[in-house]
Amino acid sequence: REKERQALLDKEMHKVTDECDALTFTVNDMTKEMDALREQYMQAEQAEQQVVQALVGNGLQYISHADIR
């Protein structure tokens, strides 16, 4: 009787361990995705800053040309 109970417990423990492993794998995948998205976001922010700087630079050139005239 005790052996049956222990066997059932062991089986359940294996199931729980497998589920935990699967969840860990999923979390690791999600973390990788988050890191990739964070990287994309940072690149997009940098690109946006470059565009703004270029626009500001062009705007200043435009204004200074207008002043010359």
mmCIF file of the N, C-alpha and C atoms, coordinates in Angstrom:
data_MODEL
# 
_entry.id   MODEL 
# 
loop_
_atom_site.group_PDB 
_atom_site.id 
_atom_site.type_symbol 
_atom_site.label_atom_id 
_atom_site.label_alt_id 
_atom_site.label_comp_id 
_atom_site.label_asym_id 
_atom_site.label_entity_id 
_atom_site.label_seq_id 
_atom_site.pdbx_PDB_ins_code 
_atom_site.Cartn_x 
_atom_site.Cartn_y 
_atom_site.Cartn_z 
_atom_site.occupancy 
_atom_site.B_iso_or_equiv 
_atom_site.pdbx_formal_charge 
_atom_site.auth_seq_id 
_atom_site.auth_comp_id 
_atom_site.auth_asym_id 
_atom_site.auth_atom_id 
_atom_site.pdbx_PDB_model_num 
ATOM 1   N N  . ARG A 1 1  ? 0.834  -1.212 0.000   1.00 0.00 ? 1  ARG A N  1 
ATOM 2   C CA . ARG A 1 1  ? 0.000  0.000  0.000   1.00 0.00 ? 1  ARG A CA 1 
ATOM 3   C C  . ARG A 1 1  ? 0.871  1.266  0.000   1.00 0.00 ? 1  ARG A C  1 
ATOM 4   N N  . GLU A 1 2  ? 1.844  1.279  0.877   1.00 0.00 ? 2  GLU A N  1 
ATOM 5   C CA . GLU A 1 2  ? 2.759  2.426  0.977   1.00 0.00 ? 2  GLU A CA 1 
ATOM 6   C C  . GLU A 1 2  ? 3.575  2.594  -0.310  1.00 0.00 ? 2  GLU A C  1 
ATOM 7   N N  . LYS A 1 3  ? 3.966  1.455  -0.896  1.00 0.00 ? 3  LYS A N  1 
ATOM 8   C CA . LYS A 1 3  ? 4.740  1.506  -2.145  1.00 0.00 ? 3  LYS A CA 1 
ATOM 9   C C  . LYS A 1 3  ? 3.911  2.121  -3.270  1.00 0.00 ? 3  LYS A C  1 
ATOM 10  N N  . GLU A 1 4  ? 2.631  1.743  -3.328  1.00 0.00 ? 4  GLU A N  1 
ATOM 11  C CA . GLU A 1 4  ? 1.733  2.306  -4.356  1.00 0.00 ? 4  GLU A CA 1 
ATOM 12  C C  . GLU A 1 4  ? 1.633  3.822  -4.195  1.00 0.00 ? 4  GLU A C  1 
ATOM 13  N N  . ARG A 1 5  ? 1.473  4.231  -2.931  1.00 0.00 ? 5  ARG A N  1 
ATOM 14  C CA . ARG A 1 5  ? 1.347  5.658  -2.650  1.00 0.00 ? 5  ARG A CA 1 
ATOM 15  C C  . ARG A 1 5  ? 2.627  6.396  -3.064  1.00 0.00 ? 5  ARG A C  1 
ATOM 16  N N  . GLN A 1 6  ? 3.764  5.801  -2.740  1.00 0.00 ? 6  GLN A N  1 
ATOM 17  C CA . GLN A 1 6  ? 5.053  6.403  -3.084  1.00 0.00 ? 6  GLN A CA 1 
ATOM 18  C C  . GLN A 1 6  ? 5.226  6.468  -4.606  1.00 0.00 ? 6  GLN A C  1 
ATOM 19  N N  . ALA A 1 7  ? 4.801  5.405  -5.294  1.00 0.00 ? 7  ALA A N  1 
ATOM 20  C CA . ALA A 1 7  ? 4.905  5.369  -6.758  1.00 0.00 ? 7  ALA A CA 1 
ATOM 21  C C  . ALA A 1 7  ? 4.040  6.472  -7.372  1.00 0.00 ? 7  ALA A C  1 
ATOM 22  N N  . LEU A 1 8  ? 2.836  6.650  -6.823  1.00 0.00 ? 8  LEU A N  1 
ATOM 23  C CA . LEU A 1 8  ? 1.945  7.713  -7.303  1.00 0.00 ? 8  LEU A CA 1 
ATOM 24  C C  . LEU A 1 8  ? 2.559  9.089  -7.068  1.00 0.00 ? 8  LEU A C  1 
ATOM 25  N N  . LEU A 1 9  ? 3.124  9.276  -5.878  1.00 0.00 ? 9  LEU A N  1 
ATOM 26  C CA . LEU A 1 9  ? 3.774  10.547 -5.553  1.00 0.00 ? 9  LEU A CA 1 
ATOM 27  C C  . LEU A 1 9  ? 4.938  10.827 -6.499  1.00 0.00 ? 9  LEU A C  1 
ATOM 28  N N  . ASP A 1 10 ? 5.733  9.792  -6.747  1.00 0.00 ? 10 ASP A N  1 
ATOM 29  C CA . ASP A 1 10 ? 6.867  9.943  -7.664  1.00 0.00 ? 10 ASP A CA 1 
ATOM 30  C C  . ASP A 1 10 ? 6.393  10.343 -9.057  1.00 0.00 ? 10 ASP A C  1 
ATOM 31  N N  . LYS A 1 11 ? 5.327  9.682  -9.500  1.00 0.00 ? 11 LYS A N  1 
ATOM 32  C CA . LYS A 1 11 ? 4.765  9.972  -10.820 1.00 0.00 ? 11 LYS A CA 1 
ATOM 33  C C  . LYS A 1 11 ? 4.307  11.436 -10.890 1.00 0.00 ? 11 LYS A C  1 
ATOM 34  N N  . GLU A 1 12 ? 3.598  11.873 -9.844  1.00 0.00 ? 12 GLU A N  1 
ATOM 35  C CA . GLU A 1 12 ? 3.131  13.262 -9.778  1.00 0.00 ? 12 GLU A CA 1 
ATOM 36  C C  . GLU A 1 12 ? 4.308  14.236 -9.771  1.00 0.00 ? 12 GLU A C  1 
ATOM 37  N N  . MET A 1 13 ? 5.334  13.894 -8.992  1.00 0.00 ? 13 MET A N  1 
ATOM 38  C CA . MET A 1 13 ? 6.515  14.752 -8.908  1.00 0.00 ? 13 MET A CA 1 
ATOM 39  C C  . MET A 1 13 ? 7.178  14.898 -10.276 1.00 0.00 ? 13 MET A C  1 
ATOM 40  N N  . HIS A 1 14 ? 7.266  13.785 -11.010 1.00 0.00 ? 14 HIS A N  1 
ATOM 41  C CA . HIS A 1 14 ? 7.848  13.833 -12.358 1.00 0.00 ? 14 HIS A CA 1 
ATOM 42  C C  . HIS A 1 14 ? 7.018  14.748 -13.256 1.00 0.00 ? 14 HIS A C  1 
ATOM 43  N N  . LYS A 1 15 ? 5.689  14.634 -13.126 1.00 0.00 ? 15 LYS A N  1 
ATOM 44  C CA . LYS A 1 15 ? 4.799  15.470 -13.926 1.00 0.00 ? 15 LYS A CA 1 
ATOM 45  C C  . LYS A 1 15 ? 5.021  16.951 -13.614 1.00 0.00 ? 15 LYS A C  1 
ATOM 46  N N  . VAL A 1 16 ? 5.074  17.254 -12.320 1.00 0.00 ? 16 VAL A N  1 
ATOM 47  C CA . VAL A 1 16 ? 5.280  18.641 -11.891 1.00 0.00 ? 16 VAL A CA 1 
ATOM 48  C C  . VAL A 1 16 ? 6.636  19.154 -12.369 1.00 0.00 ? 16 VAL A C  1 
ATOM 49  N N  . THR A 1 17 ? 7.653  18.316 -12.238 1.00 0.00 ? 17 THR A N  1 
ATOM 50  C CA . THR A 1 17 ? 8.996  18.698 -12.690 1.00 0.00 ? 17 THR A CA 1 
ATOM 51  C C  . THR A 1 17 ? 8.999  18.981 -14.189 1.00 0.00 ? 17 THR A C  1 
ATOM 52  N N  . ASP A 1 18 ? 8.337  18.118 -14.961 1.00 0.00 ? 18 ASP A N  1 
ATOM 53  C CA . ASP A 1 18 ? 8.245  18.330 -16.410 1.00 0.00 ? 18 ASP A CA 1 
ATOM 54  C C  . ASP A 1 18 ? 7.533  19.638 -16.731 1.00 0.00 ? 18 ASP A C  1 
ATOM 55  N N  . GLU A 1 19 ? 6.447  19.911 -16.011 1.00 0.00 ? 19 GLU A N  1 
ATOM 56  C CA . GLU A 1 19 ? 5.709  21.156 -16.234 1.00 0.00 ? 19 GLU A CA 1 
ATOM 57  C C  . GLU A 1 19 ? 6.573  22.363 -15.898 1.00 0.00 ? 19 GLU A C  1 
ATOM 58  N N  . CYS A 1 20 ? 7.319  22.272 -14.797 1.00 0.00 ? 20 CYS A N  1 
ATOM 59  C CA . CYS A 1 20 ? 8.223  23.362 -14.409 1.00 0.00 ? 20 CYS A CA 1 
ATOM 60  C C  . CYS A 1 20 ? 9.293  23.588 -15.476 1.00 0.00 ? 20 CYS A C  1 
ATOM 61  N N  . ASP A 1 21 ? 9.844  22.493 -15.986 1.00 0.00 ? 21 ASP A N  1 
ATOM 62  C CA . ASP A 1 21 ? 10.852 22.605 -17.039 1.00 0.00 ? 21 ASP A CA 1 
ATOM 63  C C  . ASP A 1 21 ? 10.272 23.281 -18.274 1.00 0.00 ? 21 ASP A C  1 
ATOM 64  N N  . ALA A 1 22 ? 9.059  22.895 -18.635 1.00 0.00 ? 22 ALA A N  1 
ATOM 65  C CA . ALA A 1 22 ? 8.404  23.487 -19.803 1.00 0.00 ? 22 ALA A CA 1 
ATOM 66  C C  . ALA A 1 22 ? 8.172  24.981 -19.577 1.00 0.00 ? 22 ALA A C  1 
ATOM 67  N N  . LEU A 1 23 ? 7.736  25.338 -18.370 1.00 0.00 ? 23 LEU A N  1 
ATOM 68  C CA . LEU A 1 23 ? 7.513  26.752 -18.055 1.00 0.00 ? 23 LEU A CA 1 
ATOM 69  C C  . LEU A 1 23 ? 8.820  27.536 -18.091 1.00 0.00 ? 23 LEU A C  1 
ATOM 70  N N  . THR A 1 24 ? 9.869  26.940 -17.559 1.00 0.00 ? 24 THR A N  1 
ATOM 71  C CA . THR A 1 24 ? 11.180 27.594 -17.579 1.00 0.00 ? 24 THR A CA 1 
ATOM 72  C C  . THR A 1 24 ? 11.605 27.853 -19.016 1.00 0.00 ? 24 THR A C  1 
ATOM 73  N N  . PHE A 1 25 ? 11.411 26.860 -19.870 1.00 0.00 ? 25 PHE A N  1 
ATOM 74  C CA . PHE A 1 25 ? 11.745 26.987 -21.289 1.00 0.00 ? 25 PHE A CA 1 
ATOM 75  C C  . PHE A 1 25 ? 10.949 28.133 -21.920 1.00 0.00 ? 25 PHE A C  1 
ATOM 76  N N  . THR A 1 26 ? 9.644  28.175 -21.611 1.00 0.00 ? 26 THR A N  1 
ATOM 77  C CA . THR A 1 26 ? 8.772  29.224 -22.141 1.00 0.00 ? 26 THR A CA 1 
ATOM 78  C C  . THR A 1 26 ? 9.221  30.601 -21.669 1.00 0.00 ? 26 THR A C  1 
ATOM 79  N N  . VAL A 1 27 ? 9.532  30.702 -20.379 1.00 0.00 ? 27 VAL A N  1 
ATOM 80  C CA . VAL A 1 27 ? 9.986  31.983 -19.825 1.00 0.00 ? 27 VAL A CA 1 
ATOM 81  C C  . VAL A 1 27 ? 11.290 32.412 -20.491 1.00 0.00 ? 27 VAL A C  1 
ATOM 82  N N  . ASN A 1 28 ? 12.202 31.473 -20.694 1.00 0.00 ? 28 ASN A N  1 
ATOM 83  C CA . ASN A 1 28 ? 13.465 31.800 -21.359 1.00 0.00 ? 28 ASN A CA 1 
ATOM 84  C C  . ASN A 1 28 ? 13.217 32.304 -22.774 1.00 0.00 ? 28 ASN A C  1 
ATOM 85  N N  . ASP A 1 29 ? 12.309 31.647 -23.495 1.00 0.00 ? 29 ASP A N  1 
ATOM 86  C CA . ASP A 1 29 ? 11.942 32.093 -24.843 1.00 0.00 ? 29 ASP A CA 1 
ATOM 87  C C  . ASP A 1 29 ? 11.383 33.508 -24.811 1.00 0.00 ? 29 ASP A C  1 
ATOM 88  N N  . MET A 1 30 ? 10.477 33.754 -23.865 1.00 0.00 ? 30 MET A N  1 
ATOM 89  C CA . MET A 1 30 ? 9.853  35.068 -23.761 1.00 0.00 ? 30 MET A CA 1 
ATOM 90  C C  . MET A 1 30 ? 10.893 36.131 -23.408 1.00 0.00 ? 30 MET A C  1 
ATOM 91  N N  . THR A 1 31 ? 11.842 35.765 -22.565 1.00 0.00 ? 31 THR A N  1 
ATOM 92  C CA . THR A 1 31 ? 12.905 36.697 -22.192 1.00 0.00 ? 31 THR A CA 1 
ATOM 93  C C  . THR A 1 31 ? 13.737 37.056 -23.417 1.00 0.00 ? 31 THR A C  1 
ATOM 94  N N  . LYS A 1 32 ? 14.038 36.050 -24.245 1.00 0.00 ? 32 LYS A N  1 
ATOM 95  C CA . LYS A 1 32 ? 14.789 36.312 -25.483 1.00 0.00 ? 32 LYS A CA 1 
ATOM 96  C C  . LYS A 1 32 ? 13.999 37.248 -26.392 1.00 0.00 ? 32 LYS A C  1 
ATOM 97  N N  . GLU A 1 33 ? 12.696 36.992 -26.517 1.00 0.00 ? 33 GLU A N  1 
ATOM 98  C CA . GLU A 1 33 ? 11.847 37.856 -27.343 1.00 0.00 ? 33 GLU A CA 1 
ATOM 99  C C  . GLU A 1 33 ? 11.830 39.279 -26.801 1.00 0.00 ? 33 GLU A C  1 
ATOM 100 N N  . MET A 1 34 ? 11.720 39.398 -25.478 1.00 0.00 ? 34 MET A N  1 
ATOM 101 C CA . MET A 1 34 ? 11.717 40.722 -24.848 1.00 0.00 ? 34 MET A CA 1 
ATOM 102 C C  . MET A 1 34 ? 13.028 41.452 -25.131 1.00 0.00 ? 34 MET A C  1 
ATOM 103 N N  . ASP A 1 35 ? 14.147 40.732 -25.014 1.00 0.00 ? 35 ASP A N  1 
ATOM 104 C CA . ASP A 1 35 ? 15.449 41.338 -25.286 1.00 0.00 ? 35 ASP A CA 1 
ATOM 105 C C  . ASP A 1 35 ? 15.528 41.816 -26.730 1.00 0.00 ? 35 ASP A C  1 
ATOM 106 N N  . ALA A 1 36 ? 15.025 40.991 -27.653 1.00 0.00 ? 36 ALA A N  1 
ATOM 107 C CA . ALA A 1 36 ? 15.039 41.366 -29.068 1.00 0.00 ? 36 ALA A CA 1 
ATOM 108 C C  . ALA A 1 36 ? 14.168 42.600 -29.302 1.00 0.00 ? 36 ALA A C  1 
ATOM 109 N N  . LEU A 1 37 ? 12.995 42.633 -28.678 1.00 0.00 ? 37 LEU A N  1 
ATOM 110 C CA . LEU A 1 37 ? 12.105 43.786 -28.824 1.00 0.00 ? 37 LEU A CA 1 
ATOM 111 C C  . LEU A 1 37 ? 12.734 45.036 -28.223 1.00 0.00 ? 37 LEU A C  1 
ATOM 112 N N  . ARG A 1 38 ? 13.385 44.876 -27.073 1.00 0.00 ? 38 ARG A N  1 
ATOM 113 C CA . ARG A 1 38 ? 14.056 46.008 -26.432 1.00 0.00 ? 38 ARG A CA 1 
ATOM 114 C C  . ARG A 1 38 ? 15.132 46.562 -27.363 1.00 0.00 ? 38 ARG A C  1 
ATOM 115 N N  . GLU A 1 39 ? 15.880 45.655 -27.995 1.00 0.00 ? 39 GLU A N  1 
ATOM 116 C CA . GLU A 1 39 ? 16.935 46.048 -28.934 1.00 0.00 ? 39 GLU A CA 1 
ATOM 117 C C  . GLU A 1 39 ? 16.333 46.802 -30.123 1.00 0.00 ? 39 GLU A C  1 
ATOM 118 N N  . GLN A 1 40 ? 15.234 46.265 -30.681 1.00 0.00 ? 40 GLN A N  1 
ATOM 119 C CA . GLN A 1 40 ? 14.560 46.936 -31.803 1.00 0.00 ? 40 GLN A CA 1 
ATOM 120 C C  . GLN A 1 40 ? 14.076 48.320 -31.394 1.00 0.00 ? 40 GLN A C  1 
ATOM 121 N N  . TYR A 1 41 ? 13.529 48.415 -30.196 1.00 0.00 ? 41 TYR A N  1 
ATOM 122 C CA . TYR A 1 41 ? 13.018 49.690 -29.693 1.00 0.00 ? 41 TYR A CA 1 
ATOM 123 C C  . TYR A 1 41 ? 14.157 50.703 -29.582 1.00 0.00 ? 41 TYR A C  1 
ATOM 124 N N  . MET A 1 42 ? 15.301 50.262 -29.044 1.00 0.00 ? 42 MET A N  1 
ATOM 125 C CA . MET A 1 42 ? 16.442 51.158 -28.900 1.00 0.00 ? 42 MET A CA 1 
ATOM 126 C C  . MET A 1 42 ? 16.945 51.614 -30.268 1.00 0.00 ? 42 MET A C  1 
ATOM 127 N N  . GLN A 1 43 ? 16.968 50.698 -31.226 1.00 0.00 ? 43 GLN A N  1 
ATOM 128 C CA . GLN A 1 43 ? 17.400 51.059 -32.581 1.00 0.00 ? 43 GLN A CA 1 
ATOM 129 C C  . GLN A 1 43 ? 16.433 52.061 -33.203 1.00 0.00 ? 43 GLN A C  1 
ATOM 130 N N  . ALA A 1 44 ? 15.137 51.840 -32.989 1.00 0.00 ? 44 ALA A N  1 
ATOM 131 C CA . ALA A 1 44 ? 14.129 52.759 -33.525 1.00 0.00 ? 44 ALA A CA 1 
ATOM 132 C C  . ALA A 1 44 ? 14.276 54.132 -32.885 1.00 0.00 ? 44 ALA A C  1 
ATOM 133 N N  . GLU A 1 45 ? 14.551 54.164 -31.582 1.00 0.00 ? 45 GLU A N  1 
ATOM 134 C CA . GLU A 1 45 ? 14.751 55.437 -30.887 1.00 0.00 ? 45 GLU A CA 1 
ATOM 135 C C  . GLU A 1 45 ? 15.955 56.169 -31.449 1.00 0.00 ? 45 GLU A C  1 
ATOM 136 N N  . GLN A 1 46 ? 17.041 55.432 -31.688 1.00 0.00 ? 46 GLN A N  1 
ATOM 137 C CA . GLN A 1 46 ? 18.245 56.044 -32.252 1.00 0.00 ? 46 GLN A CA 1 
ATOM 138 C C  . GLN A 1 46 ? 17.962 56.599 -33.642 1.00 0.00 ? 46 GLN A C  1 
ATOM 139 N N  . ALA A 1 47 ? 17.249 55.826 -34.459 1.00 0.00 ? 47 ALA A N  1 
ATOM 140 C CA . ALA A 1 47 ? 16.910 56.274 -35.810 1.00 0.00 ? 47 ALA A CA 1 
ATOM 141 C C  . ALA A 1 47 ? 16.060 57.537 -35.737 1.00 0.00 ? 47 ALA A C  1 
ATOM 142 N N  . GLU A 1 48 ? 15.114 57.559 -34.794 1.00 0.00 ? 48 GLU A N  1 
ATOM 143 C CA . GLU A 1 48 ? 14.255 58.728 -34.630 1.00 0.00 ? 48 GLU A CA 1 
ATOM 144 C C  . GLU A 1 48 ? 15.087 59.950 -34.252 1.00 0.00 ? 48 GLU A C  1 
ATOM 145 N N  . GLN A 1 49 ? 16.032 59.766 -33.346 1.00 0.00 ? 49 GLN A N  1 
ATOM 146 C CA . GLN A 1 49 ? 16.896 60.881 -32.937 1.00 0.00 ? 49 GLN A CA 1 
ATOM 147 C C  . GLN A 1 49 ? 17.709 61.400 -34.118 1.00 0.00 ? 49 GLN A C  1 
ATOM 148 N N  . GLN A 1 50 ? 18.199 60.476 -34.951 1.00 0.00 ? 50 GLN A N  1 
ATOM 149 C CA . GLN A 1 50 ? 18.981 60.888 -36.122 1.00 0.00 ? 50 GLN A CA 1 
ATOM 150 C C  . GLN A 1 50 ? 18.121 61.701 -37.081 1.00 0.00 ? 50 GLN A C  1 
ATOM 151 N N  . VAL A 1 51 ? 16.872 61.251 -37.278 1.00 0.00 ? 51 VAL A N  1 
ATOM 152 C CA . VAL A 1 51 ? 15.954 61.978 -38.161 1.00 0.00 ? 51 VAL A CA 1 
ATOM 153 C C  . VAL A 1 51 ? 15.689 63.369 -37.601 1.00 0.00 ? 51 VAL A C  1 
ATOM 154 N N  . VAL A 1 52 ? 15.418 63.434 -36.295 1.00 0.00 ? 52 VAL A N  1 
ATOM 155 C CA . VAL A 1 52 ? 15.151 64.733 -35.664 1.00 0.00 ? 52 VAL A CA 1 
ATOM 156 C C  . VAL A 1 52 ? 16.361 65.642 -35.804 1.00 0.00 ? 52 VAL A C  1 
ATOM 157 N N  . GLN A 1 53 ? 17.553 65.100 -35.547 1.00 0.00 ? 53 GLN A N  1 
ATOM 158 C CA . GLN A 1 53 ? 18.767 65.907 -35.670 1.00 0.00 ? 53 GLN A CA 1 
ATOM 159 C C  . GLN A 1 53 ? 18.950 66.401 -37.101 1.00 0.00 ? 53 GLN A C  1 
ATOM 160 N N  . ALA A 1 54 ? 18.679 65.525 -38.069 1.00 0.00 ? 54 ALA A N  1 
ATOM 161 C CA . ALA A 1 54 ? 18.806 65.920 -39.475 1.00 0.00 ? 54 ALA A CA 1 
ATOM 162 C C  . ALA A 1 54 ? 17.799 67.014 -39.811 1.00 0.00 ? 54 ALA A C  1 
ATOM 163 N N  . LEU A 1 55 ? 16.566 66.853 -39.329 1.00 0.00 ? 55 LEU A N  1 
ATOM 164 C CA . LEU A 1 55 ? 15.536 67.863 -39.589 1.00 0.00 ? 55 LEU A CA 1 
ATOM 165 C C  . LEU A 1 55 ? 15.905 69.190 -38.942 1.00 0.00 ? 55 LEU A C  1 
ATOM 166 N N  . VAL A 1 56 ? 16.372 69.121 -37.703 1.00 0.00 ? 56 VAL A N  1 
ATOM 167 C CA . VAL A 1 56 ? 16.780 70.342 -37.006 1.00 0.00 ? 56 VAL A CA 1 
ATOM 168 C C  . VAL A 1 56 ? 17.944 70.987 -37.752 1.00 0.00 ? 56 VAL A C  1 
ATOM 169 N N  . GLY A 1 57 ? 18.908 70.162 -38.157 1.00 0.00 ? 57 GLY A N  1 
ATOM 170 C CA . GLY A 1 57 ? 20.058 70.677 -38.908 1.00 0.00 ? 57 GLY A CA 1 
ATOM 171 C C  . GLY A 1 57 ? 19.613 71.347 -40.198 1.00 0.00 ? 57 GLY A C  1 
ATOM 172 N N  . ASN A 1 58 ? 18.732 70.690 -40.951 1.00 0.00 ? 58 ASN A N  1 
ATOM 173 C CA . ASN A 1 58 ? 18.221 71.269 -42.201 1.00 0.00 ? 58 ASN A CA 1 
ATOM 174 C C  . ASN A 1 58 ? 17.430 72.532 -41.919 1.00 0.00 ? 58 ASN A C  1 
ATOM 175 N N  . GLY A 1 59 ? 16.651 72.500 -40.858 1.00 0.00 ? 59 GLY A N  1 
ATOM 176 C CA . GLY A 1 59 ? 15.861 73.673 -40.491 1.00 0.00 ? 59 GLY A CA 1 
ATOM 177 C C  . GLY A 1 59 ? 16.753 74.854 -40.170 1.00 0.00 ? 59 GLY A C  1 
ATOM 178 N N  . LEU A 1 60 ? 17.832 74.600 -39.455 1.00 0.00 ? 60 LEU A N  1 
ATOM 179 C CA . LEU A 1 60 ? 18.757 75.682 -39.105 1.00 0.00 ? 60 LEU A CA 1 
ATOM 180 C C  . LEU A 1 60 ? 19.426 76.223 -40.361 1.00 0.00 ? 60 LEU A C  1 
ATOM 181 N N  . GLN A 1 61 ? 19.810 75.320 -41.272 1.00 0.00 ? 61 GLN A N  1 
ATOM 182 C CA . GLN A 1 61 ? 20.412 75.761 -42.537 1.00 0.00 ? 61 GLN A CA 1 
ATOM 183 C C  . GLN A 1 61 ? 19.411 76.613 -43.313 1.00 0.00 ? 61 GLN A C  1 
ATOM 184 N N  . TYR A 1 62 ? 18.164 76.146 -43.344 1.00 0.00 ? 62 TYR A N  1 
ATOM 185 C CA . TYR A 1 62 ? 17.115 76.865 -44.067 1.00 0.00 ? 62 TYR A CA 1 
ATOM 186 C C  . TYR A 1 62 ? 16.936 78.258 -43.475 1.00 0.00 ? 62 TYR A C  1 
ATOM 187 N N  . ILE A 1 63 ? 16.878 78.325 -42.152 1.00 0.00 ? 63 ILE A N  1 
ATOM 188 C CA . ILE A 1 63 ? 16.697 79.619 -41.478 1.00 0.00 ? 63 ILE A CA 1 
ATOM 189 C C  . ILE A 1 63 ? 17.887 80.526 -41.772 1.00 0.00 ? 63 ILE A C  1 
ATOM 190 N N  . SER A 1 64 ? 19.107 79.987 -41.689 1.00 0.00 ? 64 SER A N  1 
ATOM 191 C CA . SER A 1 64 ? 20.277 80.835 -41.910 1.00 0.00 ? 64 SER A CA 1 
ATOM 192 C C  . SER A 1 64 ? 20.332 81.312 -43.362 1.00 0.00 ? 64 SER A C  1 
ATOM 193 N N  . HIS A 1 65 ? 19.896 80.473 -44.313 1.00 0.00 ? 65 HIS A N  1 
ATOM 194 C CA . HIS A 1 65 ? 19.828 80.919 -45.714 1.00 0.00 ? 65 HIS A CA 1 
ATOM 195 C C  . HIS A 1 65 ? 18.791 82.029 -45.853 1.00 0.00 ? 65 HIS A C  1 
ATOM 196 N N  . ALA A 1 66 ? 17.683 81.869 -45.162 1.00 0.00 ? 66 ALA A N  1 
ATOM 197 C CA . ALA A 1 66 ? 16.632 82.888 -45.226 1.00 0.00 ? 66 ALA A CA 1 
ATOM 198 C C  . ALA A 1 66 ? 17.147 84.196 -44.636 1.00 0.00 ? 66 ALA A C  1 
ATOM 199 N N  . ASP A 1 67 ? 17.917 84.108 -43.576 1.00 0.00 ? 67 ASP A N  1 
ATOM 200 C CA . ASP A 1 67 ? 18.471 85.318 -42.951 1.00 0.00 ? 67 ASP A CA 1 
ATOM 201 C C  . ASP A 1 67 ? 19.433 86.030 -43.895 1.00 0.00 ? 67 ASP A C  1 
ATOM 202 N N  . ILE A 1 68 ? 20.209 85.228 -44.637 1.00 0.00 ? 68 ILE A N  1 
ATOM 203 C CA . ILE A 1 68 ? 21.187 85.823 -45.554 1.00 0.00 ? 68 ILE A CA 1 
ATOM 204 C C  . ILE A 1 68 ? 20.467 86.637 -46.621 1.00 0.00 ? 68 ILE A C  1 
ATOM 205 N N  . ARG A 1 69 ? 19.353 86.065 -47.127 1.00 0.00 ? 69 ARG A N  1 
ATOM 206 C CA . ARG A 1 69 ? 18.593 86.778 -48.147 1.00 0.00 ? 69 ARG A CA 1 
ATOM 207 C C  . ARG A 1 69 ? 17.984 87.971 -47.481 1.00 0.00 ? 69 ARG A C  1 
# 
